[in-house]
C-alpha cells in the first residue's frame, strides 16, 4: 500500500483554510494569462538599459567610478538591480548618493556580503544535518519507522493533508534518486522516518519540530540545546529564513529580516532582526562548539578584518562586544540558554 497518494490540489498562488477548500485569491490579485498582476494603479514599468546607460546613471547620482572598464565588467557579471541595493546606505534622497561614494567601495561591500553568505551557509548545513539525524532518531525510536504518518503523534496544529502533500512532492521530485527509487519499488513507497527526512527542507524540519507533541519538543530542546522548546521553535524559523537568504544569494548587509528571534532568559543581549542576531541563533543551535569557536569565528573575524575599511558594523547589527557574544563559553551558555 502506498501511503502517499495525495496530490497538490491548489497552486501556491491560492490560499485556503482547513474548513473551506475553495480556491481564493486576494481581491487585489488579478490573473492575466497565468500571471498575477497586483494593484490597480501600477506605475509604468521601467525600460531596459544598456551597461553604458547604467554606468551613466551611477555617475549622475554621484558615484565615483575610477576604472570604467572594471565597472562595466562587473555590471556584466552582476545584475544592476542587485548591485544597486548595496548603494542603499549611501543614498541621500531618491537620486543622489553621499559625497565620496565610489563604485569600488560598494563593490567591496558586495564581495564581503557574498563571502559572508558562503561562510554562514556552511555552518547552517551542520545544523540542518544534525536536525535530520536527531529528529528522526528520537521520533523513530519512540513512535516507530512510520509513526510520523500518524497524526496522534503530533499536536493539534499539525496539518496532515499538507504534510503528506509536501512528502509526496519531495518523493516525486527525487524519484530518480537511488534510495528513493529503492523504497518505491521494494517497500511499496513506505519510507521510514530516517529515510524520508533526508528529503526534508530546512523549513520542513522547522515545522516538523513545531508540530511535535509538547513533551517531545521539551525533551529535545532541553537535551540538544539546553533551552526551551519555545526558543528552539523561534530559532528554527529564523534559521530557515537565514538559510534561504544564503541559498538564494539575498543581501545580508544593511538588511532587516523582519522576524525577531527569541532571546533566552538571562542572556546579556536582546536579540533583534539583523544578521548579527541571526548569527547568535546559529551559535545557539550549532552542534560543535569547538568548531564554532576555532573555525567559524576565526573565519568570521578574518572576513571582517579584510573588509573593515569599507563595512560599517552597525549596518550588520554588530555591537562593540560582538566577539564576546558570539564566542561560546560553556559556563556562560549553561546559565543563559534557558
Secondary structure by P-SEA (a helix, b strand, c coil): cccccccccccccccccccccccccccccccccccccccccccccbbbbcaaaaaaaaaaaccccccaaaaaaaaaacccccccccccccccccccccccccaaaaaaaaaaaaaaaaaaaaaaaaaaaaaaaaaaaaaaaacccccccccccccccccaaaaaaaaaaaaaaccccaaaaaaacccccccccccccccccaaaaaaaaaaccaaaaaaaaaacccccaaaaaaaaaaaaaaaaaaaaccccccccccccccccccccccccccaaaaaaaaaaacccaaaaaccaaaaaaaaaaaaccccccccccccccccccccccaaaaaaccc
